[in-house]
Amino acid sequence: MSAVDQTAPVFDVRNVSKTFVSGEHRVKALESVSLKVMRGQCLAVVGESGSGKSTLANLLLGIHQPTTGDLYLDGNLLPGHRTLPLRRMIQLVQQNPLSSLNPRRTVGASLRLALDVHDIGDRQGRKERVGALLEEVGLPADFASRYPAALSGGQRQRVAVARALACEPEIVVLDEPTSALDVLVQARVLRMLDELRRRRDLTYVFITHDLGVVRNIADRVAVFEKGRLVEESDTETIFTNPANPYTRRLISAIPIVSDEEETLRRSLMEETNDG
């Protein structure tokens, strides 16, 4: 196999529209969207509820197919049916890990399932891999014997991240991964995600309604409104010189936290990893 061009987009979305039809009702969720996701970067896709950002995520994952337009992965047209290697390459971290993790399976069993499905390693190697994955996301290896209900929200989200990383993906789609967490746990999880991306050379597509969480993790930001991509630029430009009125409204709506909380959030983002 030829080497992948590191300067080319890993995802190339070309003039994609998506319309959902239910009886006589037609809802246009995306309209003529063209967007590139560069390898090794974090692209934040932001917008209010109904903006089309989750529909875009589902198209990238192969859950839905575009009504018109095409999606390319490393320059190759993405097929409607995703093969097992493609599913291994692109993984998802959902918003609510309590609902995405099977409550009847231990943490270890959930992580081993991904290894089993993709036939990674032998039986003993998979057991060792589970412990290594947990430690990589900042949890003790003995958490493998626990059930999701026994974990805190932040711990469950770390398990969900570990499960996504189990099959060594190249791309991770994160769908509102911190929206269910309080602000301090959120800061720790964001730091962990950023460290994992850099260590593993991952590409992130970070779906969120909250511009406030993306400034310290995203390289670029794509802003969606009512199914249209209204602005896309590097993160600094989006925050300091937004071109679109809708983007300016989103930024103006970011809550202002107290000086004490802001100091604590910064220290959490800057602290060294204890694990």
Secondary structure, 3 states (H helix, E strand, C coil): CCCCCCCCEEEEEEEEEEEEEECCEEEEEEEEEEEEEECCCEEEEECCCCCCHHHHHHHHHCCCCCCEEEEEECCEECCCCCCHHHHHHEEEECCCHHHHCCCCCCHHHHHHHHHHHCCCCCHHHHHHHHHHHHHHCCCCHHHHHCCHHHCCHHHHHHHHHHHHHCCCCCEEEEECCCCCCCHHHHHHHHHHHHHHHHHHCCEEEEEECCHHHCCCCCCEEEEEECCEEEEEEEHHHHHHCCCCHHHHHHHHCCCCCCHHHHHHHHHHHHCCCCC
